[in-house]
Protein backbone atom coordinates (compact mmCIF):
# COMPACT_ATOMS: atom_id res chain seq x y z
CA UNK A 1 0.00 0.00 0.00
CA UNK A 2 2.15 2.85 -1.25
CA UNK A 3 0.77 5.73 0.78
CA UNK A 4 2.25 9.09 1.67
CA UNK A 5 0.79 10.58 4.81
CA UNK A 6 -1.00 13.93 4.89
CA UNK A 7 -2.81 15.51 7.86
CA UNK A 8 -5.73 13.40 9.05
CA UNK A 9 -8.96 13.57 7.06
CA UNK A 10 -12.38 13.82 8.66
CA UNK A 11 -14.69 12.21 6.17
CA UNK A 12 -18.07 12.37 7.87
CA UNK A 13 -20.81 14.74 6.90
CA UNK A 14 -20.34 16.65 10.15
CA UNK A 15 -16.83 17.67 9.14
CA UNK A 16 -16.73 21.10 7.58
CA UNK A 17 -13.30 20.86 5.95
CA UNK A 18 -14.05 17.98 3.58
CA UNK A 19 -14.47 18.59 -0.12
CA UNK A 20 -18.27 18.63 -0.68
CA UNK A 21 -18.22 15.86 -3.29
CA UNK A 22 -16.23 13.51 -1.07
CA UNK A 23 -18.37 14.33 1.96
CA UNK A 24 -21.55 13.58 0.01
CA UNK A 25 -20.15 10.28 -1.25
CA UNK A 26 -19.22 9.26 2.30
CA UNK A 27 -22.70 10.17 3.59
CA UNK A 28 -24.30 8.13 0.82
CA UNK A 29 -22.11 5.14 1.64
CA UNK A 30 -23.05 5.32 5.31
CA UNK A 31 -26.78 5.68 4.75
CA UNK A 32 -26.91 2.62 2.51
CA UNK A 33 -25.42 0.29 5.16
CA UNK A 34 -27.58 -1.89 7.41
CA UNK A 35 -27.26 -1.21 11.14
CA UNK A 36 -26.63 -4.81 12.21
CA UNK A 37 -24.81 -5.65 15.43
CA UNK A 38 -24.39 -9.47 15.50
CA UNK A 39 -20.67 -10.01 14.93
CA UNK A 40 -20.94 -13.07 12.71
CA UNK A 41 -23.75 -11.57 10.64
CA UNK A 42 -22.26 -8.12 10.26
CA UNK A 43 -18.90 -9.37 9.02
CA UNK A 44 -20.51 -11.61 6.42
CA UNK A 45 -23.01 -8.91 5.46
CA UNK A 46 -20.22 -6.39 4.95
CA UNK A 47 -18.49 -8.65 2.44
CA UNK A 48 -16.03 -10.45 4.74
CA UNK A 49 -15.74 -14.21 4.34
CA UNK A 50 -13.58 -17.12 5.54
CA UNK A 51 -13.71 -18.84 2.17
CA UNK A 52 -11.26 -18.64 -0.72
CA UNK A 53 -9.71 -15.35 -1.76
CA UNK A 54 -12.18 -13.12 -3.65
CA UNK A 55 -11.63 -12.65 -7.38
CA UNK A 56 -9.15 -10.05 -8.53
CA UNK A 57 -10.96 -6.70 -8.76
CA UNK A 58 -10.85 -4.54 -11.84
CA UNK A 59 -9.26 -1.29 -10.66
CA UNK A 60 -7.67 0.13 -7.54
CA UNK A 61 -8.49 -1.99 -4.50
CA UNK A 62 -7.44 -2.96 -0.99
CA UNK A 63 -7.33 -6.44 0.51
CA UNK A 64 -8.89 -6.33 3.98
CA UNK A 65 -8.99 -8.74 6.93
CA UNK A 66 -11.11 -8.64 10.09
CA UNK A 67 -10.00 -11.54 12.24
CA UNK A 68 -10.09 -14.63 10.01
CA UNK A 69 -12.45 -13.03 7.50
CA UNK A 70 -11.30 -11.25 4.38
CA UNK A 71 -12.68 -9.07 1.65
CA UNK A 72 -11.59 -6.58 -0.98
CA UNK A 73 -12.60 -2.93 -1.12
CA UNK A 74 -12.77 -0.97 -4.34
CA UNK A 75 -11.76 2.67 -4.61
CA UNK A 76 -14.88 4.86 -4.65
CA UNK A 77 -13.30 8.30 -4.72
CA UNK A 78 -9.91 9.94 -4.25
CA UNK A 79 -8.88 13.49 -3.45
CA UNK A 80 -5.10 13.62 -3.19
CA UNK A 81 -4.11 11.06 -0.58
CA UNK A 82 -7.65 11.02 0.82
CA UNK A 83 -9.43 7.90 -0.35
CA UNK A 84 -12.77 6.21 0.19
CA UNK A 85 -13.01 2.42 -0.31
CA UNK A 86 -15.99 0.06 -0.17
CA UNK A 87 -16.46 -3.72 -0.16
CA UNK A 88 -19.08 -5.40 -2.37
CA UNK A 89 -21.09 -6.05 0.82
CA UNK A 90 -21.08 -2.40 1.88
CA UNK A 91 -18.32 -1.98 4.47
CA UNK A 92 -16.68 1.42 3.87
CA UNK A 93 -13.27 2.62 4.99
CA UNK A 94 -11.68 6.04 4.53
CA UNK A 95 -7.90 6.43 4.48
CA UNK A 96 -5.61 9.43 4.56
CA UNK A 97 -2.15 8.33 3.58
CA UNK A 98 -1.47 5.09 5.45
CA UNK A 99 -4.03 5.76 8.17
CA UNK A 100 -7.59 4.57 8.51
CA UNK A 101 -9.54 7.67 9.53
CA UNK A 102 -13.17 6.53 9.30
CA UNK A 103 -15.25 3.37 8.87
CA UNK A 104 -18.91 2.46 8.40
CA UNK A 105 -20.82 -0.79 8.21
CA UNK A 106 -19.93 -2.60 11.45
CA UNK A 107 -21.52 -2.56 14.90
CA UNK A 108 -19.34 0.46 15.70
CA UNK A 109 -18.01 3.18 13.44
CA UNK A 110 -14.82 5.20 13.62
CA UNK A 111 -16.40 8.50 12.65
CA UNK A 112 -13.40 10.84 12.72
CA UNK A 113 -9.68 10.96 13.47
CA UNK A 114 -7.62 14.05 14.30
CA UNK A 115 -3.94 14.43 15.06
CA UNK A 116 -1.70 17.16 16.43
CA UNK A 117 1.18 18.14 14.17
CA UNK A 118 2.93 16.17 11.44
CA UNK A 119 2.43 12.41 11.31
CA UNK A 120 5.65 10.44 11.98
CA UNK A 121 4.47 7.91 9.40
CA UNK A 122 5.45 10.46 6.75
CA UNK A 123 8.95 8.93 6.96
CA UNK A 124 9.06 5.61 8.85
CA UNK A 125 12.83 5.41 8.24
CA UNK A 126 13.41 8.26 10.71
CA UNK A 127 11.73 6.22 13.44
CA UNK A 128 14.47 3.57 13.51
CA UNK A 129 17.02 5.68 15.33
CA UNK A 130 14.60 7.72 17.37
CA UNK A 131 10.97 7.09 18.28
CA UNK A 132 8.34 9.81 18.10
CA UNK A 133 5.27 10.71 20.11
CA UNK A 134 1.92 11.69 18.61
CA UNK A 135 -1.28 12.89 20.22
CA UNK A 136 -4.51 11.97 18.44
CA UNK A 137 -8.25 12.25 19.02
CA UNK A 138 -10.95 9.98 17.65
CA UNK A 139 -14.74 10.00 17.54
CA UNK A 140 -16.68 6.74 17.58
CA UNK A 141 -20.36 5.89 17.24
CA UNK A 142 -22.83 3.02 17.05
CA UNK A 143 -24.04 1.61 13.75
CA UNK A 144 -27.42 3.31 14.11
CA UNK A 145 -25.63 6.69 14.47
CA UNK A 146 -27.95 7.74 17.28
CA UNK A 147 -26.61 10.62 19.44
CA UNK A 148 -26.57 8.46 22.57
CA UNK A 149 -24.05 6.12 20.99
CA UNK A 150 -21.59 8.84 19.98
CA UNK A 151 -18.35 9.52 21.85
CA UNK A 152 -16.35 12.54 20.77
CA UNK A 153 -12.78 13.70 21.34
CA UNK A 154 -11.36 10.49 22.81
CA UNK A 155 -7.69 11.23 23.44
CA UNK A 156 -4.92 8.90 22.29
CA UNK A 157 -1.31 9.31 23.40
CA UNK A 158 0.80 7.32 20.96
CA UNK A 159 4.46 6.41 20.65
CA UNK A 160 5.90 5.22 17.33
CA UNK A 161 9.13 3.31 16.80
CA UNK A 162 10.46 1.36 13.79
CA UNK A 163 12.79 -1.62 13.51
CA UNK A 164 14.00 -3.80 10.63
CA UNK A 165 12.15 -7.05 10.08
CA UNK A 166 14.78 -9.78 10.70
CA UNK A 167 13.42 -12.16 8.07
CA UNK A 168 13.04 -9.39 5.47
CA UNK A 169 15.91 -6.91 5.31
CA UNK A 170 13.96 -4.69 2.92
CA UNK A 171 11.09 -4.05 5.33
CA UNK A 172 10.63 -1.92 8.44
CA UNK A 173 7.99 -2.59 11.07
CA UNK A 174 6.54 0.52 12.71
CA UNK A 175 4.70 -0.11 15.96
CA UNK A 176 2.43 2.62 17.26
CA UNK A 177 1.48 1.99 20.90
CA UNK A 178 -1.47 4.07 22.04
CA UNK A 179 -2.92 4.66 25.49
CA UNK A 180 -6.04 6.60 26.40
CA UNK A 181 -7.89 7.76 29.52
CA UNK A 182 -11.16 6.60 27.91
CA UNK A 183 -10.13 3.52 25.89
CA UNK A 184 -8.10 0.36 26.35
CA UNK A 185 -4.55 0.58 25.04
CA UNK A 186 -3.77 -0.89 21.61
CA UNK A 187 -0.96 -1.17 19.07
CA UNK A 188 -1.12 -0.30 15.37
CA UNK A 189 1.45 -1.87 13.04
CA UNK A 190 2.69 -0.59 9.69
CA UNK A 191 5.09 -2.45 7.41
CA UNK A 192 7.13 -0.06 5.24
CA UNK A 193 9.70 -0.33 2.46
CA UNK A 194 13.08 0.21 4.11
CA UNK A 195 14.43 2.06 1.09
CA UNK A 196 11.57 4.40 0.21
CA UNK A 197 9.60 4.54 3.46
CA UNK A 198 6.33 3.74 1.64
CA UNK A 199 3.84 1.82 3.78
CA UNK A 200 3.08 -1.57 2.23
CA UNK A 201 0.47 -2.96 4.61
CA UNK A 202 -0.91 -2.25 8.06
CA UNK A 203 -2.94 -3.51 11.01
CA UNK A 204 -5.01 -0.79 12.65
CA UNK A 205 -7.46 -0.26 15.52
CA UNK A 206 -10.91 0.79 14.29
CA UNK A 207 -12.86 0.87 17.55
CA UNK A 208 -13.39 -0.88 20.87
CA UNK A 209 -14.65 -4.48 20.82
CA UNK A 210 -13.71 -4.91 17.15
CA UNK A 211 -10.78 -6.87 15.71
CA UNK A 212 -7.97 -4.87 14.16
CA UNK A 213 -8.46 -4.10 10.48
CA UNK A 214 -5.61 -5.33 8.28
CA UNK A 215 -5.06 -3.62 4.95
CA UNK A 216 -2.86 -4.33 1.95
CA UNK A 217 -2.86 -2.78 -1.48
CA UNK A 218 -4.28 -5.29 -3.95
CA UNK A 219 -3.97 -3.05 -6.99
CA UNK A 220 -2.69 0.53 -6.84
CA UNK A 221 -4.69 3.72 -7.09
CA UNK A 222 -3.48 6.07 -9.83
N, C-alpha and C positions, 0 to 999 in steps of 0.2 A: 504494500500500500504506500505509494510514493507520495507522501503528503508533506507539504511545508506548513508550518503552524503560523496562523495569524491570531489576533485577539479573538477571544471566545465570542461565538455567535449565539444570540438569543432568537430562536426561530419560532416562538409561539406568537399567536395573534396579539397577545398583550404587550409584546415588545415593540417599542416605537422606532427602533433604529433599523429594523429589517427593511430590505427592499420590498415594496408593496407586493410585487408579483410573487416573490418567494414566500412572503408571509401568507398570502392567500392560498398558495399551493399547500403549505403546511397545514393551514386550517382545514382545507378540504380533505387532506389525508386523515387528519384526526377525526373529523366528523363522520367519516365513512367506516370507522372501525367499531366492531362490537365491543361493548363493555363487559367482557366475561372475566371471571375471577378464578375459576378452577384451573389450577396449574397445568394439569395434563391437557385439558381442553384448550386453554388459551394458547399454549405453545403450538399445538397441532393446527388450530384455527389461524394462527398468524403465519403459517407456512413452514414451521419447523417440524422436522421428521427425523426418526432414527434410521430410516431405510437408506438405500443406496444414494450416492451423491446425485443431486439434481442435475438435469441436463445443462450443458454449457449455454449461458445466456448470450443473446445477440446484442452486444453493446457493453458499455461500462457497467461493472457490477462488483459487489462485495460478496465474499463467502462469509457467512455468519454461523456461530455456534452459541447455543444456550444449553449448558449442561451437555448431555449426550445428543441433543437434537441439533440439526443443521438446516440451513436454508441459504438461498442467495437473494440479494437485494439489488434491484436495478436502479440506476441513476434516474431520478425524476427531474431534478433541476440543479443547476450549478451557477453560483455567482462568485467568481474568484475561487478561493479555497473553501467556500461555504457550499456544502452539498447536501441534498436531500435524497435518501434512498428508500426503497420500499420493496418488501417481499411480495410474491404473488398472492399470499394469504392476507396481506394487509398490514403487517408490522412495518412501522416507519422509523427510521433513524436519521438524525441530522448530525453531520460532522463538520468541524471547522479545523482544517489541517488534520492532524492525527487524532484529535479528540472527538469523542462522542459528546454532543452538547444538548441533545434532546431525543426523546423516544416517545412512541405512542403505539398502543395496541396490546399491551400486557396489563396485568392487574394493577400495576403502578406505572406512572409515567415520570420520566425526568423531563421537567417542563422548561428548565433554563439552567444555564451554567455561566458563571461570571468568574473572572480572575483579576488579580491585582498585578499590574505590570506585565512585562514580557514573559512569555512562556519558555521555560528552559528546554522544552522539547524542540525549539527552533534549531538547536544544534546539540543533539545528544552526545556528540564527541567531546564537548567541553565538560560533560558531567563525569567523565572517567577520572580525571585528576581531582576534581573538586565538586562535591554535591551542591545542590541549590535548594532553597526553600521557596514555596509558593503558597500564597493564601488564595483560596477559592470560596465561592458561595454557590449553592445549588438550590433550586426550587423543585419540589416533587409534588405529585398529586395522584389521586385515585383514578381508575379508568373512567369512571362516570363524570369526572371533572367537576364534581360538586364542591362548593366553597369549603365545606367542612372537612374535606379530604386533602386540602392544599396545605403545604408547609413551605414557607418562603424564607429565603436568606439563611439557609443552614450553612454554617461556617465549616470549612475544611482547612486544616493546616497540614500542608503536604511537604515532604522532603524527597527529592529526586536524586538518584545516583546511578551511574552506568558502570558496567563491567563487561569485558570481553566474554563471549560464550566459549568455554573451553573446547567443545567439540566442533565449533565453527569459528575459525579465526576471523572470518569476514563479517561477523555479526556482533553487535553490542546489545546487551539487555539492560534496559532502563527500568528500574523499579521505583514507583512513586508510592510511598507509604503515607497514608492520610489518616489523621485523627480528627475528631469532631466532638464538641460538647453535646451535640444532639443526636449523633449517629454512631454506630459501631465503627471501629477502625477497619480499613481495608487497604489493599495494595493493587494498584494498576501496573501492568507490565507492557512495555513497548519494545519490540525487537527492531533494531535499526541497522542499516548498512554501515559498517565501520569506516568505509572510505568516504561516502557522501553524506552520511548522517540521515538519509531518508528513512522514515519509518516503514517497515515492511508488513508488520502485523502487530496486533495488540490484543490485550485482555483487559476490559474496563468495567468498573462498577457502574450500574445503571439504576440503582435504587435498593433500598433495604428489602430483605426477604426475596430477592431475585438472584439467580446465578449471574456470574460475570458474563458479559457479552464479549465474545471473541470475534475479531474481524481480520480479514485478509483480502487483499485486492485480488479479484478473480480475473478481471480484465480492466485495463486502465481507463480512466476518464481523460478525455482530450483536454 
